[in-house]
Amino acid sequence: TATSNVTVAYKGSFLDGKTFDQSGPEGISFGLDQVIKGWTEGIPLFKTGGSGILLVPSNLGYGDNTMGPIPGGSALVFEVKLISVN
């Protein structure tokens, strides 16, 4: 659900393929209510052990705000594997 705590392995990139962030193969754990809306809405669609791509428009990402290496207004691509729902 949108409030679940999950462990995922992921790679985040821009539309041009340039990677801006990625986890290790063991993944990271977090609450889905603590991340961008694109993840809060998209991750619950995966089954445990499943993987896929989330294409996140800027309004479901960081909007017009720059966050670290991510310029405001960026669409983001995440390759995600849902390791577990904790």
N, C-alpha and C positions, 0 to 999 in steps of 0.2 A: 504494500500500500504506500501511499505518499508519505507515511510517517515511519516506515520500516527502517531498521538498521541493516545495511547490506555490506558485503565485501565484494569489490569488483576489481578486475584488472582492466586497464584502459590505456589508450593512446589518444591524445587530443591534437588535432591539427587544423590548419586553416584550409580553405577551399583549394589553395594552390599546392597542398600536400606538405607544407612546412610544419613540422611537429613543434608544439609549444609546451607540451607536458606529457608525461606518461608515468604509470606506476610500474613497479616490478611485477614479475609473474605471480608473486604471492598476493598481490592486490592491496587495496586499502579499504578500511571500514569507515562508514559514516552513516548518519541519519539522512534519509532522503528529504527531510524538511530543512536541511542545512546546506543544500547545494542549489545550483541554478535550476530554474523552473523546467528547462528542457530535460534534465535528469530526473527531477521529481515526477514528471509526467511519463517519461520514456522508460526508465528502469523497471517499473512495475509490470511492463508488458513482456519482460523476459522471464523465462523459466529458469530455475536454478540449473547452472551448468550451461545455459544458453549463451549465445553471443550474437552480436550484430552491430549495426552502425546507427548512431543517432546523428542526424543532420539537424543542428540546432540554429534556428534563425536568431538574429541579435536580440529580438524582443523576448526570447525565452532563454537567452544567455545573460550577457552583462549590459545589454541595451547600449546606450551611448557612452557608458563609463569605460575608461581604460583600466584594465586590471593586469598589472605586471606586464608581460609581453603581449597581451591581447589588446589591440586597439579598440576603442569604442566603435560600435556599429558592426562588429565582426560576426559573420556566420561561422559556426564551428562544427567540426566533424569529429565524432568520438567513436573509436572502435572499442567496444565494451564486451567483457565476458563477466556474467553474473556468477561469481564463485559460490556465494551463499547468502541466505537471508538469516540474519543472526537473531 
